[in-house]
Amino acid sequence: MNLFNNGSEMANLVVSSGLLQQSWTVNSNLYGNSDPNKRLTFAVYTQQNYNILGFVSSPRTLEGDEAELVSSSTFPLFEFLCSKNNPSFSINKAAISLFDSYHFLLSELKTQQQNQKNEEKDINLSRKTSIDLQSAAFDHSATLPSPGPGSPTWVQNLIKRTKNWELKLQIAKQFDPSKKLNDIKVNMVYLECYKKWAKDQKTGYYDTYKKSMYEVDAMVKHYKKALTNYWIYMVNEVKIKPQKEGADFQSRWLYAGTTYRRMIEPLDIAEHYNEKKRLSYETEGRSDHYILLEGWLKEAKEIERYATNLKKENVASILTIDSCFWAKVEEAIISCNLLKTEKYGVEEKVKKLKDFENYVWRLLTNYEVSPEIFLPESSFMKWWKDWKAYRKTLGITSPLHDFIESGTYVEYDGGVWSPPVNTQLV
């Protein structure tokens, strides 16, 4: 669909296309020839490049029921308009009664028009735009008696709906998912390249981004922003869509959204701990759209259950399953630092660190964490160095300790490590 920059451009299209005059003629003829005793009169007027559906309701249709409203739950056909935020709404009783009476006939008419449209080839821009404008101009007359010829109400409604349509077009131009998808894929490819480059620096992409010492980091911020804006919009769309459409959307986009979350959220975590070092990211800084994406994945029961051998083959390039992994690392670093400076709450902090160690071990045994965490300059290895020194004073050992200190993570990186069957956690 062609997108117009302002109302004047759309107005020029309406005037020059002849649609306004033709629509007015249709409306006037139908109104003049309608039976005032008939609740609804409608007809399809075939034009050269499009059809116009005109329908007129009798002024008597709403007599006595002008202000009476009923819940949408009483008319199941409108359930598709309900969303999580608006599970129901009110409808004019007389209008819904009228629609109910003619629903079968209108459905048949709709089917005929759709079949006719499917048979036609090479539909040009003029026809498609005209159909859209016709729909915007006339859908109000289903619930209100049509004004008589010469009344300014019809023109005023057309102007109002033209402005609304213009706004919808502007939104579509900015956030059209189908057109943006290729751009989004390109941004993800750039970040994949950045991830590989950061690994070569012996740091990893999380810590490289956190330090932001290179020009390329500024470009990554640009790609990250574009991706985040896109997915925040898409998640909000799911929230406001009718429930059935939202479910279909979730299924189609779940994989892409999960990949985005696992790639980008670590960068948000890096920014968070650069700016708010003592505030927990998971409780104080996490964006709602990440929470929703993760929740939908769990609801869909599509959490990865690949065989261990398949994970081994791809371990060098995997994204850590838990997109909040680095937030947990940062909290573990904070706990280690507090053990050095605070004499109270030691047992609680030690337990927290042991729990984190066991959490990392479970990820490793399932091949669900990126081997980048073992790079020499990573925050994880910084934490391990401090924790290893403290735990030595406790005289404890653990499978993770043996795994790291023996250099077994090299085998893990190569996908040749076999997790032990039975291990005693710390």
C-alpha positions as CSV (number, residue, x, y, z in Angstrom):
1,M,0.0,0.0,0.0
2,N,1.3,3.4,-0.9
3,L,1.8,5.6,2.2
4,F,0.9,9.3,2.2
5,N,2.8,11.9,4.1
6,N,-0.1,14.2,5.0
7,G,-3.9,14.6,4.7
8,S,-3.6,16.9,1.7
9,E,-2.0,14.1,-0.4
10,M,-4.8,11.7,0.5
11,A,-7.4,14.4,-0.2
12,N,-5.9,15.0,-3.7
13,L,-6.1,11.3,-4.3
14,V,-9.7,11.1,-3.3
15,V,-10.7,14.1,-5.4
16,S,-8.7,13.1,-8.5
17,S,-9.8,9.5,-8.4
18,G,-13.5,10.4,-8.6
19,L,-14.1,8.1,-5.6
20,L,-15.7,10.9,-3.5
21,Q,-18.2,11.8,-6.2
22,Q,-19.0,8.1,-7.0
23,S,-19.4,7.3,-3.4
24,W,-21.7,10.2,-2.8
25,T,-23.8,9.2,-5.9
26,V,-24.1,5.6,-4.6
27,N,-25.1,6.8,-1.1
28,S,-27.7,9.3,-2.4
29,N,-29.3,6.8,-4.9
30,L,-29.5,4.1,-2.3
31,Y,-31.0,6.5,0.3
32,G,-33.5,7.9,-2.2
33,N,-34.7,4.5,-3.3
34,S,-34.7,2.7,0.1
35,D,-37.9,1.6,1.8
36,P,-38.2,3.5,5.1
37,N,-40.1,0.5,6.5
38,K,-37.1,-1.8,5.7
39,R,-34.5,-2.1,8.5
40,L,-31.5,-2.3,6.1
41,T,-31.0,-1.8,2.5
42,F,-27.6,-2.6,0.8
43,A,-26.2,-3.1,-2.6
44,V,-22.8,-3.5,-4.4
45,Y,-22.0,-1.0,-7.1
46,T,-19.4,-2.2,-9.6
47,Q,-16.9,0.4,-10.8
48,Q,-14.1,0.1,-13.3
49,N,-11.3,-0.7,-10.8
50,Y,-13.2,-1.4,-7.6
51,N,-16.6,-2.1,-6.0
52,I,-18.5,0.1,-3.6
53,L,-20.7,-1.4,-0.9
54,G,-23.5,0.9,0.1
55,F,-25.9,0.3,2.9
56,V,-28.6,2.4,4.5
57,S,-30.4,1.7,7.8
58,S,-33.9,3.2,8.4
59,P,-34.2,6.0,11.0
60,R,-36.8,3.8,12.7
61,T,-34.2,1.1,13.4
62,L,-32.9,2.8,16.5
63,E,-36.1,4.2,17.8
64,G,-36.4,3.6,21.5
65,D,-33.0,2.0,21.8
66,E,-30.7,4.9,20.9
67,A,-28.7,4.7,24.2
68,E,-29.1,1.1,25.3
69,L,-25.9,-0.9,25.4
70,V,-25.2,-4.6,25.7
71,S,-21.9,-6.5,26.5
72,S,-20.0,-8.0,23.6
73,S,-20.0,-11.3,25.5
74,T,-23.7,-11.7,24.5
75,F,-22.6,-11.8,20.8
76,P,-19.8,-14.3,20.3
77,L,-19.0,-13.2,16.7
78,F,-17.2,-10.1,18.2
79,E,-14.9,-12.1,20.5
80,F,-12.1,-11.7,18.0
81,L,-12.0,-8.0,18.9
82,C,-11.3,-8.8,22.6
83,S,-7.8,-8.6,23.9
84,K,-6.1,-9.3,27.2
85,N,-6.3,-5.7,28.2
86,N,-9.9,-5.4,27.0
87,P,-11.7,-8.7,27.5
88,S,-15.1,-7.2,26.7
89,F,-16.7,-4.0,25.5
90,S,-20.2,-2.5,25.0
91,I,-22.2,-2.5,21.8
92,N,-25.3,-0.5,20.8
93,K,-28.2,-3.0,21.3
94,A,-30.2,-1.8,18.3
95,A,-27.1,-1.9,16.0
96,I,-26.1,-5.4,17.1
97,S,-29.6,-6.6,16.7
98,L,-29.7,-5.2,13.2
99,F,-26.3,-6.8,12.4
100,D,-27.5,-10.2,13.7
101,S,-30.5,-10.1,11.5
102,Y,-28.5,-9.6,8.4
103,H,-25.4,-11.4,9.4
104,F,-26.0,-14.4,7.1
105,L,-26.7,-12.3,4.0
106,L,-23.7,-10.0,4.6
107,S,-21.5,-13.0,5.1
108,E,-22.6,-14.5,1.8
109,L,-22.0,-11.1,0.1
110,K,-18.5,-11.0,1.7
111,T,-17.7,-14.6,0.4
112,Q,-18.9,-13.7,-3.1
113,Q,-16.7,-10.6,-3.2
114,Q,-13.7,-12.5,-1.9
115,N,-14.1,-15.2,-4.5
116,Q,-14.4,-12.6,-7.2
117,K,-11.2,-10.9,-5.9
118,N,-9.3,-14.2,-5.8
119,E,-10.1,-14.8,-9.5
120,E,-8.8,-11.4,-10.6
121,K,-5.2,-10.9,-11.5
122,D,-2.8,-7.9,-11.5
123,I,-4.7,-5.8,-9.0
124,N,-3.3,-2.3,-9.3
125,L,-2.6,0.4,-6.7
126,S,-5.6,2.4,-7.7
127,R,-8.0,-0.4,-6.9
128,K,-6.4,-1.4,-3.6
129,T,-6.2,2.1,-2.3
130,S,-9.8,2.8,-3.4
131,I,-11.1,-0.2,-1.5
132,D,-9.3,0.9,1.6
133,L,-10.6,4.4,1.4
134,Q,-14.1,3.1,0.7
135,S,-14.0,0.9,3.8
136,A,-12.8,3.8,5.9
137,A,-15.6,6.0,4.6
138,F,-18.5,3.7,4.9
139,D,-18.1,1.4,7.9
140,H,-19.7,3.9,10.2
141,S,-23.1,3.6,8.5
142,A,-23.6,0.1,9.9
143,T,-24.4,1.5,13.4
144,L,-26.0,4.9,12.5
145,P,-28.9,5.8,10.2
146,S,-27.5,7.2,7.0
147,P,-27.9,11.0,6.6
148,G,-30.0,12.4,3.8
149,P,-28.5,13.9,0.7
150,G,-27.1,17.3,1.2
151,S,-26.2,16.7,4.9
152,P,-22.7,17.7,5.9
153,T,-22.4,14.8,8.3
154,W,-21.2,12.3,5.7
155,V,-18.5,14.6,4.5
156,Q,-17.4,15.3,8.1
157,N,-17.2,11.6,8.9
158,L,-15.1,11.1,5.8
159,I,-12.7,13.8,6.8
160,K,-12.4,12.3,10.4
161,R,-11.8,8.8,9.1
162,T,-9.3,10.1,6.5
163,K,-7.3,11.5,9.4
164,N,-7.5,8.3,11.4
165,W,-6.5,6.3,8.3
166,E,-3.5,8.6,7.8
167,L,-2.3,8.0,11.3
168,K,-2.6,4.2,10.8
169,L,-0.6,4.4,7.6
170,Q,2.1,6.4,9.4
171,I,2.3,3.7,12.1
172,A,2.4,1.0,9.5
173,K,5.2,2.7,7.6
174,Q,7.3,2.9,10.7
175,F,6.6,-0.5,12.1
176,D,5.6,-2.8,9.3
177,P,6.9,-6.2,10.5
178,S,7.1,-7.8,7.1
179,K,9.2,-4.9,5.7
180,K,11.3,-4.6,8.8
181,L,12.1,-8.2,9.2
182,N,15.0,-8.3,6.7
183,D,16.5,-5.2,8.3
184,I,16.3,-7.0,11.7
185,K,18.0,-10.0,10.3
186,V,20.8,-7.9,9.0
187,N,21.3,-6.3,12.5
188,M,21.5,-9.8,14.0
189,V,24.1,-10.8,11.5
190,Y,26.2,-7.8,12.6
191,L,25.9,-8.8,16.2
192,E,26.9,-12.4,15.4
193,C,30.1,-11.0,13.7
194,Y,30.7,-8.8,16.7
195,K,30.3,-11.8,19.0
196,K,32.9,-13.8,17.0
197,W,35.3,-10.8,16.9
198,A,35.0,-10.3,20.7
199,K,35.8,-14.0,21.3
200,D,39.1,-13.5,19.3
201,Q,39.9,-10.7,21.7
202,K,39.9,-13.3,24.6
203,T,37.2,-11.2,26.3
204,G,33.8,-12.2,25.0
205,Y,31.1,-10.0,23.7
206,Y,29.5,-9.3,27.1
207,D,32.6,-7.8,28.6
208,T,33.8,-6.2,25.4
209,Y,30.5,-4.3,25.2
210,K,30.6,-3.5,28.9
211,K,34.0,-1.9,28.6
212,S,33.2,-0.2,25.2
213,M,36.8,0.6,24.3
214,Y,36.4,0.3,20.5
215,E,34.7,2.2,17.7
216,V,32.7,-0.9,16.8
217,D,31.0,-0.8,20.2
218,A,29.2,2.4,19.1
219,M,27.9,0.6,16.0
220,V,26.7,-2.2,18.2
221,K,24.7,0.2,20.3
222,H,23.0,1.4,17.1
223,Y,22.1,-2.2,16.0
224,K,21.0,-3.0,19.5
225,K,18.7,0.0,19.7
226,A,17.0,-0.9,16.4
227,L,16.5,-4.5,17.5
228,T,15.1,-3.4,20.9
229,N,12.7,-0.9,19.5
230,Y,11.4,-3.5,17.0
231,W,10.8,-6.2,19.6
232,I,9.3,-3.9,22.2
233,Y,6.8,-2.9,19.5
234,M,6.1,-6.5,18.5
235,V,5.6,-7.6,22.1
236,N,3.2,-4.7,22.6
237,E,1.3,-5.7,19.5
238,V,0.8,-9.2,20.9
239,K,-0.5,-7.7,24.2
240,I,-3.2,-5.7,22.4
241,K,-4.1,-8.1,19.7
242,P,-7.2,-10.2,19.9
243,Q,-6.4,-13.4,21.8
244,K,-6.5,-15.7,18.9
245,E,-4.4,-13.5,16.7
246,G,-1.9,-13.0,19.5
247,A,-1.5,-16.8,20.0
248,D,-0.8,-17.2,16.3
249,F,1.7,-14.4,16.4
250,Q,3.5,-15.9,19.4
251,S,3.9,-19.2,17.6
252,R,5.3,-17.7,14.4
253,W,7.7,-15.3,16.1
254,L,8.7,-17.2,19.2
255,Y,12.0,-18.5,17.9
256,A,13.1,-15.2,16.5
257,G,12.2,-13.4,19.7
258,T,14.0,-16.0,21.8
259,T,17.2,-15.6,19.7
260,Y,16.9,-11.8,20.0
261,R,16.5,-12.0,23.8
262,R,19.5,-14.3,24.3
263,M,21.7,-12.1,22.1
264,I,20.6,-8.6,23.3
265,E,19.7,-8.9,26.9
266,P,23.3,-9.5,28.0
267,L,24.1,-6.2,26.5
268,D,21.3,-4.5,28.6
269,I,22.7,-6.2,31.6
270,A,26.2,-4.8,30.9
271,E,24.7,-1.3,30.7
272,H,22.8,-1.8,33.9
273,Y,25.8,-2.8,36.0
274,N,27.9,0.0,34.5
275,E,25.3,2.5,35.7
276,K,23.7,1.0,38.7
277,K,26.2,-1.3,40.2
278,R,24.4,-2.2,43.4
279,L,20.8,-2.6,42.0
280,S,19.8,-6.1,41.0
281,Y,19.1,-6.2,37.2
282,E,16.6,-9.1,37.5
283,T,14.5,-7.3,40.2
284,E,15.1,-3.6,39.4
285,G,16.2,-3.3,35.7
286,R,14.7,-6.0,33.5
287,S,12.4,-4.8,30.7
288,D,8.9,-6.2,30.6
289,H,9.3,-7.3,27.0
290,Y,12.1,-9.7,27.9
291,I,9.9,-11.1,30.7
292,L,7.0,-11.6,28.4
293,L,9.1,-13.2,25.6
294,E,10.6,-15.7,28.2
295,G,7.1,-16.4,29.7
296,W,5.6,-17.1,26.3
297,L,8.4,-19.5,25.5
298,K,7.6,-21.5,28.7
299,E,3.9,-21.4,28.0
300,A,4.4,-22.7,24.5
301,K,6.4,-25.6,26.0
302,E,9.0,-25.1,23.3
303,I,12.0,-24.9,25.6
304,E,14.9,-26.6,23.9
305,R,15.1,-30.3,24.5
306,Y,17.7,-31.2,22.0
307,A,19.9,-34.2,22.5
308,T,23.2,-33.6,24.2
309,N,25.2,-34.8,21.2
310,L,23.5,-32.1,19.0
311,K,24.3,-29.4,21.5
312,K,27.9,-30.6,21.6
313,E,28.2,-30.1,17.8
314,N,27.1,-26.5,18.1
315,V,28.5,-25.5,21.5
316,A,31.1,-23.0,20.1
317,S,28.3,-20.8,18.7
318,I,25.5,-21.3,21.1
319,L,23.8,-18.5,23.0
320,T,23.5,-19.1,26.7
321,I,20.0,-20.5,27.4
322,D,19.4,-18.2,30.4
323,S,19.5,-14.6,29.0
324,C,20.0,-13.4,32.6
325,F,23.1,-15.4,33.1
326,W,25.4,-12.4,33.2
327,A,23.2,-10.7,35.8
328,K,23.7,-13.7,38.0
329,V,27.5,-13.4,37.4
330,E,27.4,-9.7,38.4
331,E,25.5,-10.5,41.6
332,A,28.0,-13.3,42.4
333,I,30.9,-10.8,42.0
334,I,29.1,-8.4,44.3
335,S,28.6,-11.1,46.9
336,C,32.3,-12.0,46.7
337,N,33.3,-8.4,47.2
338,L,31.0,-8.1,50.2
339,L,32.6,-11.1,51.8
340,K,35.8,-9.1,51.9
341,T,34.4,-6.0,53.4
342,E,31.4,-7.1,55.6
343,K,31.6,-9.4,58.6
344,Y,27.8,-9.9,58.9
345,G,25.6,-12.2,56.8
346,V,28.5,-14.4,55.8
347,E,26.6,-17.7,55.8
348,E,23.9,-16.2,53.6
349,K,26.4,-14.9,51.1
350,V,28.3,-18.1,51.0
351,K,25.1,-20.1,50.4
352,K,24.2,-17.7,47.6
353,L,27.6,-18.3,46.0
354,K,27.3,-22.0,46.3
355,D,23.9,-22.0,44.7
356,F,25.3,-20.0,41.8
357,E,28.1,-22.4,41.4
358,N,25.6,-25.3,41.2
359,Y,23.5,-23.4,38.7
360,V,26.5,-23.0,36.4
361,W,27.3,-26.6,36.7
362,R,23.8,-27.6,35.7
363,L,24.1,-25.4,32.6
364,L,27.4,-27.0,31.7
365,T,26.2,-30.6,32.0
366,N,23.3,-29.8,29.6
367,Y,25.6,-27.8,27.2
368,E,23.4,-24.7,27.8
369,V,26.0,-22.1,28.4
370,S,28.4,-20.5,26.0
371,P,32.1,-21.5,26.4
372,E,32.9,-17.8,26.1
373,I,32.5,-17.5,29.9
374,F,35.9,-19.3,30.2
375,L,37.8,-16.7,28.2
376,P,40.7,-15.2,30.3
377,E,39.3,-11.6,30.5
378,S,35.6,-12.5,31.1
379,S,33.7,-11.4,34.2
380,F,32.9,-15.0,35.0
381,M,36.6,-15.9,35.3
382,K,37.1,-12.8,37.4
383,W,34.4,-14.0,39.7
384,W,35.9,-17.5,39.8
385,K,39.4,-16.2,40.7
386,D,37.9,-14.4,43.8
387,W,35.5,-17.2,44.8
388,K,38.2,-19.9,44.4
389,A,40.5,-18.0,46.8
390,Y,37.7,-17.6,49.4
391,R,36.4,-21.2,49.1
392,K,39.9,-22.5,49.7
393,T,39.6,-21.2,53.2
394,L,36.4,-23.2,53.6
395,G,38.2,-26.4,52.6
396,I,35.5,-27.5,50.1
397,T,35.6,-28.9,46.6
398,S,33.1,-29.2,43.8
399,P,32.7,-30.5,40.3
400,L,33.0,-27.0,38.9
401,H,36.3,-26.5,40.7
402,D,37.7,-29.6,39.1
403,F,36.3,-28.8,35.7
404,I,37.9,-25.3,35.6
405,E,41.2,-26.0,37.3
406,S,41.9,-29.0,35.2
407,G,41.2,-27.1,32.0
408,T,38.4,-29.4,31.0
409,Y,36.5,-26.4,29.6
410,V,38.7,-26.7,26.6
411,E,37.1,-30.0,25.8
412,Y,33.7,-28.4,26.5
413,D,34.5,-25.7,23.9
414,G,35.4,-28.4,21.4
415,G,32.2,-30.3,22.1
416,V,34.1,-33.5,23.2
417,W,33.4,-33.3,26.9
418,S,31.1,-35.9,28.4
419,P,29.4,-34.8,31.6
420,P,29.9,-37.2,34.5
421,V,26.8,-39.2,35.4
422,N,26.8,-38.7,39.1
423,T,28.4,-35.7,40.7
424,Q,28.2,-34.3,44.3
425,L,27.2,-30.6,44.1
426,V,28.9,-28.1,46.5
